[in-house]
Amino acid sequence: MKLPILTANLISGLSLITASSAWAENPIHVQQLLQTLECQRCELSKANLDAKNLRESFLNAADLRGANLNGSNLFQVELVNSDLRKASLERTDLRNSTLIDSNFESAKLAGANLRNGRLKYVNLNMADLRGVNFNDAELVNTDLIKANLTNAQLRNASLYRANLSGANLKNTDFFRADLTKANLSGTDLTGADLTDATLDGTNFCKATMPDGKISNIGC
């Protein structure tokens, strides 16, 4: 009579093992990346790539969910259609990188350097972007909903049609940034610098402006 219970437990255990195996790096792919700096469509989820030199690597369509890339050299890396949800990229060098149609939702990028980066149609919703250097970067049509950009630098950055609704923009530097048709509704811009920024069609509905006042622009 105990057989059905044992069978159910066995099935449950196998399901957990299968689910765990479905989200883990492929050791062969990790070695391929480290040796050739090219690993497109690779399975690298939860891979430990901490402080690795991956300069000018090609990681298009790679699965890097939950991967540890803290402090890595990703200068001029190419990440197109890649999945980096919940990945950790704190203090990484991503200057001159190409990030297109990639998913960084809930990723940790605090202190990363993305100067001159080319970001288009990237999902950075709820990402930790505290102190990130986006100076001279292109963030066209990028989603940054509820992202934390406290103390981030976006000087001369292009945020055309970017969606930053609900984002934390305290002390963020937007000097000469292009925010044309960007959505900053519900954001906290306390202490932010909007000097000489282009604000044509920018939505500031219910945003807390640098002077502490609540805006009705775009409502």
C-alpha positions as CSV (number, residue, x, y, z in Angstrom):
1,M,0.0,0.0,0.0
2,K,3.0,2.3,0.4
3,L,4.0,1.9,-3.3
4,P,2.0,4.9,-4.6
5,I,3.7,7.2,-2.0
6,L,7.2,5.9,-2.9
7,T,6.4,6.4,-6.6
8,A,5.2,9.9,-6.0
9,N,8.3,10.8,-4.0
10,L,10.5,9.3,-6.7
11,I,8.8,11.4,-9.4
12,S,9.0,14.5,-7.3
13,G,12.7,13.9,-6.7
14,L,13.4,13.3,-10.4
15,S,11.5,16.5,-11.3
16,L,13.7,18.5,-8.9
17,I,16.9,17.0,-10.3
18,T,15.7,17.7,-13.9
19,A,14.8,21.3,-13.0
20,S,18.2,21.9,-11.4
21,S,20.1,20.4,-14.3
22,A,18.1,22.5,-16.7
23,W,19.7,25.7,-15.2
24,A,23.4,24.9,-14.9
25,E,26.5,25.6,-17.0
26,N,27.9,23.2,-19.5
27,P,31.6,22.7,-18.5
28,I,32.5,22.2,-22.1
29,H,31.0,25.5,-23.0
30,V,32.8,27.2,-20.1
31,Q,36.1,25.9,-21.4
32,Q,35.3,26.9,-24.9
33,L,34.6,30.5,-23.8
34,L,37.8,30.8,-21.8
35,Q,40.0,29.3,-24.6
36,T,38.4,30.9,-27.7
37,L,36.5,33.9,-26.4
38,E,33.6,32.8,-28.6
39,C,30.6,30.9,-27.2
40,Q,27.5,31.7,-29.1
41,R,24.3,29.9,-28.0
42,C,26.2,28.4,-25.1
43,E,24.8,27.1,-21.8
44,L,26.6,29.2,-19.2
45,S,23.8,29.7,-16.6
46,K,25.2,30.0,-13.1
47,A,28.7,29.7,-14.4
48,N,31.5,31.2,-12.2
49,L,33.4,33.6,-14.4
50,D,34.5,35.9,-11.7
51,A,37.3,38.3,-12.6
52,K,37.9,36.5,-16.0
53,N,39.5,38.2,-19.0
54,L,36.7,37.9,-21.6
55,R,37.8,41.0,-23.6
56,E,36.2,41.2,-27.1
57,S,34.3,37.9,-26.6
58,F,31.3,36.9,-28.6
59,L,28.4,35.6,-26.5
60,N,25.4,36.1,-28.8
61,A,22.3,34.1,-27.7
62,A,24.2,32.7,-24.7
63,D,22.3,31.6,-21.6
64,L,24.1,33.4,-18.7
65,R,21.2,33.4,-16.2
66,G,22.5,33.7,-12.7
67,A,26.1,33.7,-13.9
68,N,28.9,35.3,-11.8
69,L,30.8,37.8,-13.9
70,N,31.8,40.2,-11.1
71,G,35.0,42.1,-11.9
72,S,35.4,40.5,-15.3
73,N,36.9,42.3,-18.4
74,L,34.1,42.4,-20.9
75,F,35.5,45.3,-22.9
76,Q,33.9,45.4,-26.4
77,V,32.0,42.2,-25.7
78,E,29.1,41.3,-28.0
79,L,25.9,40.1,-26.3
80,V,23.0,40.0,-28.8
81,N,19.8,38.1,-27.9
82,S,21.5,36.8,-24.7
83,D,19.9,36.0,-21.4
84,L,21.5,37.5,-18.3
85,R,18.6,37.5,-16.0
86,K,19.7,37.7,-12.3
87,A,23.4,37.6,-13.4
88,S,26.0,39.4,-11.3
89,L,28.2,41.8,-13.3
90,E,29.3,44.2,-10.5
91,R,32.4,46.2,-11.3
92,T,32.7,44.7,-14.8
93,D,34.4,46.6,-17.7
94,L,31.8,46.7,-20.4
95,R,33.1,49.7,-22.3
96,N,32.3,49.8,-26.0
97,S,30.1,46.7,-25.6
98,T,27.3,45.8,-28.0
99,L,24.2,44.7,-26.1
100,I,21.1,44.3,-28.3
101,D,17.8,42.5,-27.6
102,S,19.4,41.0,-24.4
103,N,17.7,40.4,-21.1
104,F,19.3,41.8,-17.9
105,E,16.2,41.8,-15.8
106,S,17.1,41.9,-12.0
107,A,20.8,41.7,-12.9
108,K,23.4,43.2,-10.6
109,L,25.7,45.7,-12.4
110,A,26.6,48.1,-9.5
111,G,29.8,50.0,-10.3
112,A,30.1,48.6,-13.9
113,N,31.6,50.7,-16.7
114,L,29.5,50.8,-19.8
115,R,30.9,54.0,-21.3
116,N,30.4,54.2,-25.1
117,G,28.2,51.0,-24.9
118,R,25.6,50.4,-27.5
119,L,22.4,49.2,-25.9
120,K,19.3,48.8,-27.9
121,Y,16.0,47.1,-26.9
122,V,17.7,45.8,-23.8
123,N,15.7,44.7,-20.7
124,L,17.2,46.2,-17.6
125,N,14.0,46.2,-15.6
126,M,14.6,46.1,-11.8
127,A,18.4,45.9,-12.4
128,D,20.8,47.2,-9.8
129,L,22.7,50.0,-11.7
130,R,24.0,52.0,-8.8
131,G,27.0,54.0,-9.7
132,V,27.1,52.6,-13.3
133,N,29.1,54.7,-15.9
134,F,26.8,55.1,-18.9
135,N,28.6,58.2,-20.2
136,D,28.4,58.5,-24.0
137,A,26.4,55.3,-24.2
138,E,23.4,54.6,-26.4
139,L,20.3,53.3,-24.6
140,V,17.7,53.6,-27.3
141,N,14.4,51.9,-26.6
142,T,15.9,50.3,-23.5
143,D,13.6,49.3,-20.6
144,L,14.8,50.4,-17.2
145,I,11.5,50.0,-15.3
146,K,12.0,50.2,-11.5
147,A,15.8,50.0,-12.0
148,N,18.1,51.5,-9.3
149,L,20.3,54.1,-11.0
150,T,21.3,56.0,-7.9
151,N,24.5,57.9,-8.5
152,A,24.7,56.6,-12.1
153,Q,26.5,58.7,-14.8
154,L,24.6,59.2,-18.1
155,R,26.5,62.2,-19.4
156,N,25.9,62.7,-23.2
157,A,24.0,59.4,-23.2
158,S,21.2,58.8,-25.6
159,L,18.0,57.5,-24.0
160,Y,15.6,58.1,-26.9
161,R,12.3,56.4,-26.1
162,A,13.8,54.6,-23.1
163,N,11.4,53.5,-20.4
164,L,12.6,54.4,-16.9
165,S,9.2,54.5,-15.2
166,G,9.4,54.0,-11.4
167,A,13.2,54.0,-11.5
168,N,15.4,55.3,-8.6
169,L,17.3,58.2,-10.2
170,K,18.6,59.9,-7.1
171,N,21.8,61.9,-7.8
172,T,21.9,60.6,-11.3
173,D,23.9,62.7,-13.8
174,F,22.0,63.4,-17.0
175,F,24.2,66.3,-18.1
176,R,23.6,66.8,-21.9
177,A,21.8,63.5,-22.1
178,D,19.1,63.0,-24.8
179,L,15.9,62.0,-23.1
180,T,13.7,62.7,-26.1
181,K,10.3,60.8,-25.7
182,A,11.7,58.9,-22.7
183,N,9.3,57.8,-20.0
184,L,10.4,59.0,-16.5
185,S,7.0,58.8,-14.9
186,G,7.0,58.0,-11.2
187,T,10.8,58.3,-11.0
188,D,12.7,59.8,-8.1
189,L,15.0,62.5,-9.5
190,T,16.0,63.9,-6.1
191,G,19.4,65.6,-6.5
192,A,19.7,64.5,-10.2
193,D,21.5,66.8,-12.7
194,L,19.4,67.5,-15.9
195,T,21.6,70.4,-17.0
196,D,21.4,70.9,-20.8
197,A,19.6,67.6,-21.2
198,T,17.2,67.3,-24.2
199,L,13.7,66.8,-22.8
200,D,11.5,66.9,-25.9
201,G,8.4,64.9,-25.2
202,T,9.8,63.5,-22.0
203,N,7.2,62.1,-19.6
204,F,7.7,63.2,-16.0
205,C,4.2,62.4,-14.8
206,K,4.2,62.0,-11.0
207,A,8.0,62.1,-10.9
208,T,9.8,63.7,-8.0
209,M,12.0,66.4,-9.7
210,P,15.5,67.5,-8.5
211,D,13.9,70.3,-6.5
212,G,11.7,67.9,-4.7
213,K,8.4,69.0,-6.5
214,I,6.1,66.5,-8.0
215,S,5.7,66.9,-11.8
216,N,2.5,66.8,-13.8
217,I,4.3,66.9,-17.2
218,G,3.0,64.1,-19.4
219,C,0.1,63.2,-17.1
